[in-house]
């Protein structure tokens, strides 16, 4: 999955597009979530709602923290992370 450069609530994009195999779509539903994970508390978290035509009615939510990336996928939460040394 590649997050679009421009992020705003309501933006929809394909994550996978393989007809009949995987047809995942995501929509940005929030830009200001606050999430607690074992790795810490994150603010200004981006929340996506994912759907697929292969499983109508099913929804999955993922959460992305600025500068970190994916911090929660369904019930799985980020436990630890390390930022690159920039000095």
N, C-alpha and C positions, 0 to 999 in steps of 0.2 A: 504494500500500500504506500502510495506517495501522497502526502498531504499537499493540497493546493497551496500556491504562494499566497493567494488572497484568502483570508479567512474571515467569514462573517456569518452570523446566524442566518439559517435558511439555505446556505450554499449546499448543493448536492453534487456528488461526484461518484464515479464508478471506482470500486476497489479491484474487482476482478471482472473480466468480461470474456467468458468462455461459454458460448451458447450451450445450454443443457448440462454444463459441468459445474460452473460457478459463475453466478451473475450478481455479485455483491455490490450494493450501493450504500453510501453513507450520506448522512445529512448532519451538518453542524447545528446543534440545537441549543448550545450555550457556550459562552466565552468567559463566564465568571463563577464557575463552580469552586468550592473549597473542598478539598479531599484530604482525609487522614489515611495514611498507609503505614505499614511497619517502617518504611524508609523516611517518614516524616509527614508534615502537613504542607500541602501545596495550595496556592491561591491562583486565581485567574486561570483556572483549569478549563480546557476546551473539552466539551462533551459531544460525542457523535452518537447518532442512532443508526444502526446498521440493519439493513433488510436484504432479502434475496427473493427473486421470483420463484426460486425452487422450493421455498418454504413460506408460502403466503401467510401473513399474520404474525410470523415470528419476528421479534426485535431483539437486538443486542446492543448494549451500550458500552462505549469505550471512553476513557478519560486520558487526556494528554496534558502534561505540565510544561510550561514554557522553559526552554533550555534543557529539558530532560527527555521528553517524549512520552511514550505510553506508560502510564502509572497504574491503570486498572483496566482489566479485560474480563468482563463478567464478574466472577468471584475472585479471580486472581489479582493480587495487589503487589505493587513493587515493594520488595523487601530491603533492597540495598542498591546504591548507585555511587559512582565516582565520576566527578567532573574531570576533564582533562586538565593537566597542569599547563597553564598558559604563560608561566614566567620564564 
